[in-house]
Amino acid sequence: MGRYKSVLDAEQDARELPFTVDIPIPADGISRRMDKLTHWLSIHAKGYWAQHAKTVDGQHMVGFHFSSPWDAKNFEDWLKSEEMLK
């Protein structure tokens, strides 16, 4: 049930948190970077947000879902300024 529940949670979040920023997961993983990402979100995101792993056209991704378009835009801008995932 656990894996199926996570799929249902991701589908529900996609409906309820319609603003999404997808980040490709590099070959060496994202674990240390994920701490920095979630730390930034805990300080700067004003609305609700959630994250879910997914695969798009064979590429592993992390989808960050936001209730606020401003949070999604600020997060995306921060990612670009930090060059976090290069």
N, C-alpha and C positions, 0 to 999 in steps of 0.2 A: 504493500500500500504506500510506502514511503516515496518511491519514485513517482508513482502516479499522482500522489498528492502534490509533489513539487511541480508537476506539469499543470495541474489545476490551479495552483497558486500563481504560476507564471501567467497563465491565461487570464486569471482574474485581475492581476496587477496590470496587465496590458490593457484591459478594458478600463480600469479605474484610474490608472496613471498613464494618460495618453501621450505624454511627451517623452520621447526615448532618445538616448544617446548610446549607440553601439560602439564597443571598443573591441578590436580584434585581439585575441590572445596570442602573444608571440610564442615562438617555438620553445623558448626557455621558461615559459610560464609567466604568471602575473602576481604570484603570491606576495612578494615584498611591495610591489607597486600597489596592490590592492589595499594594503594598510594605509598608504598615503592617500589613496582615493577616498576611502571611507572616512578617514580622519577629516579631510577637507569637507566632505559632505556633512558630517556631523556638526561642523562649525558654521558652514555657509548656506546650506539648503534650508529654506524657510518652511517649505511644505513637506508633504510626505514623499518618500522615495523608496524604491526597492531595487534589488539587483537580481538577475537571473542569468545563468549560463545558457547558451543556445548554440546551434550550429546553423550557419547560413551558407548555402552553396559549398559545403565541405569545410568552411572556415569556422573554427571555434571562436565564439564571441562572448562578451559579457554585455548584457543589455541593462542599462540603468534607466529606470522608469520614474518619471516625476509627475506630480500633480500640478506643478506650476511650469508654464513655459519659460518663465524668467530663471528658475532654478536650472532647467535643462540648458538654456543658453549660457548662463554663467559657468556652469560645469564644463560645457563644451569649449568655451573661450579659455578657461583656466587650463584645460588639457592642452590646447594649442600653445598657450604661452609657456607652459612647463616643458613641452615636448616630452611628456611623460613616457610615451610608449614607443619611442624610437630606439 
